[in-house]
């Protein structure tokens, strides 16, 4: 296996970098959902009725509601809502601090989002310039620029495909050859990956990286029971409050691991 001077930090997005789902920072409210939880309840009922994948279900429901209200989903509209997303404590300084650490240790740190949220919204956020890749959900758009169906629906098992792509640096989603090629070339070892997530949609990814020697971290906000459960089940190395500040336990753990990897 080819060794690497690169570490890739992989983040879930909703409730990992934020306190709530990205659609709840204005988009759902503008579609008439004073209480955004009503939308998610409708999505669940729709998926139960049609035996549908929840990610495909929310993408369809969001597109359908917006179209019926004459507010069609477009890339530009999603991007603008992304600008309204607020992050949990320390996120804005996190990337700058890790950049300083990477220079001090002479190691390349990349940041990648692997999320069931919407790529176009993430592209509109304040942290987008720090991201090397964003693997999220995407729509197909018609000639008028309006969403007509799902192009990528990134559910919990599909997230592992993107981790494999990071492992092989096979980032072209239309290329199924390189990611499945039985090659000895692995530019980014799993031991050089750090996965940060918050819940059950991250379990498959956490397990994949954990078993292959990388670092996995489960975050919580007010209720630590899910994160502690993942720790107890051996899915993650630690459960941490969603606090990215330099004095927080999460930063200390991640910085310590990066320092260990960078040792000759």
N, C-alpha and C positions, 0 to 999 in steps of 0.2 A: 504494500500500500504506500502510495506516495505521501510523504509527510507534507504538512502545510504550515505556513506562517499566518494563517487566517483563522479567526474565530467568528462564527456566525451566531448571533443572538436572534432567536426566533420568537416572535410574540403573537399570541392571540390578540385580538383588539378589544371587542366589547367586554366590559367588566374586568378587563385586564389592565389596559391603559386608561380606561374610562370608568365611570361609576355606573353607567347604564348603557343600553344599546344605542348605537350611533343614530338610528332612526328617530330616537326620542329627543334629539337636540334640535327640534323645530319642524322636521319633515312631517311626522305623524300629526303634530298639532295643527299644522297648516292644512292637513287633509281632513280636519274635523275631529280628531281624537283628542279631546281635552284630557282624557285619561288614556295614555298610550297602551296600558295593559289591556284595554278593550280590543285593540287591534290584534295583539298576540293571542287573545282568547279566540277571536274570529279565525285566525290562522290555524290554531290547534283544531278547532271544530271542522274547518275545511279539510285539513289533512286527515283527520279521523274518518271523515265521510268518504274521501277518495283514496284512502290508504296511500297517502302521498308523503314523500320525503319532506320533512319540515323546512328545509332550506328552499327547495323548489316551491313549497307552499307559500312561504312569506314573500318570495320574489314575485310569484304570480299575483298574490293578493295585493301587494303594494302597487304593482303595475295596473291592475284592474281598477282599484279604488281611485288612483290618480287619473286614469283615463276617463272614468265615469264622472269625475268632477271637473273635467276639462283642464286638468293640470298634469299633462302627460310627463312621464319620467324621461328626462334627457340627461346626457352626460354632464352638460353644463349646470343643470339644476342640482344634480347630486353633488357636484364639485362645490357649488355655492353653499350647500348645507354642511359639507365637510368643514368649511371655514368656521362654522359655529360650534363645532365639537369642543368640549372642555375636557381636560385630562386630570387625572388624580395627582396628588401631591408629588412634586419633584420630577415629573416626566420631562418638562421643558429643559431642565438643567441636566438631566440624566445623560442625554446624548453628548452634550458638550463635555461633561466630566469624563465620560468613557473615551472620548476622542483624545483628551489630554493623557489619559492612562495608556492608550494605545501607542501614543508617541513616546511616552516614557519607557514603555516596555519593548518598543520596536516590534509590535505585532499589529496586524491589520484586523480591525473589528468591523464586521458588517452587521447591519440591522435589517431583518426581513419580517414582514407581516404575513402570517398564514391565518386567514380569518374567514368566517362565514358571513361577514359583513360585506359591504359594497366597495369594490376597488375605487370607483370614481369618487366616493365620499372621502375615503382615506387620502386620495391624491390631493384633496382640497385642504387637508389639515395642516397645522403649523409644523408638524414633525415630518411631513413628506420629504423635505430636502435631505433628511438624514437616512432615508430608507433606500437600500440597494434594490430590493424587489418587494412588490406587493402582490401576494396571492390571495385574492378575495373572489367574491361573486361578481359576475358581469352579465350585462344584457346584450342581446342582439338589437340593433337599431335599424329602423327603416330609413328611406331616403329623406324623410322629414326630420330625422334625428330622434324619433320617438321609440322608446323601448317596446319590443314586440314579443320577446321571449328570452329565456335564459341562454347565455353563451357558456358560462361557467357557474356551477352551483357547488360551492366548496363545503361539503358536509364533513363530519368528524373522521370518516375513513379516508376521504379524498385528501385530507390534510397530510396523510402519510405519504401520498404520492409526491407532494411538493417537497417534503423533507428528503425523499429519495432524489428528487431533482437537484436540491441544494447539494446533497452528497456528491453527485456526479457533475454538478454545474451544467445540468441540462435544462436550461430555463425556457426554451421555446416550447410552449404547450402543444403546438401542432406536431412536434417531433416526438414520436413514440419509440423511435429506434434507440436513441442514445440512452434514454432513461431505463430501458429494458435490456440494453446490451450487457452481455456477460463479460465485462472488461475489468482488468485489474486496476485501472486508473480510477482513483477516488480522490479528487482534488481536495475535498473537505471531509476529513474523518468525522464520524459521529462523536468521537471524544472531543472534537473541537466545536460542538454545538451546545448551545444553552437554550432550553425551552422554558418560556414563561407563559403560564396560562392560569385560568381560574376555575375550570369546572369539567363536567363530564364530557363535553365536546372535545376536550383536549386529551382524554385518557389514552386513546390509541397512539397519538403523537408522543405523549410523555413516556409511555411504555417503550416505544420504539427507540427513542433516544436514551432512555435510562438503561435499557438492557444492552445497548451498544457502547456504553461508557461515557455518555455525555451527562451534562448537568440539567436537572429538571426542577422547576420551582412552581409551587401552587400558591396563588394569591387569594386573599379574602379581603372583604371590606368590613362588615360588621359581624357577620356570622362565619366563624372559622370551621364549622363542622365539615363542609365538603372538602376543604383543603386538608384538614386533619385526617379525614377519611382516606384521601389519596396518599397521604404520607404513611398511614397505617398499613395500607394495601401494597406499599412498596412501589408506587407509581412515580413518586417524586422524592427528592432528597431533602426537601424542606417546605414548610408552610409559612408564608410571610404576609404581613399586612401589605396592602396595595399602597406602598409608600416608596417612591423612587429616589428620595433625597439621599445625599451622600452619607448622612448619619444613620440612615435606616438599615435594618438587618438585611434587606434584599441586596442593596448595593454592596454591603460588606461581603456577602456570600459570593456574588458574581465577580467582584473585583479580586477576591481571593482565588477564585477558580481560574480567572484569566491570568493572574500572576503565576499560578502553578503551571498552566499550559505553556506559558512563555519561557519557562526555565529551560536552559540548554540540556 
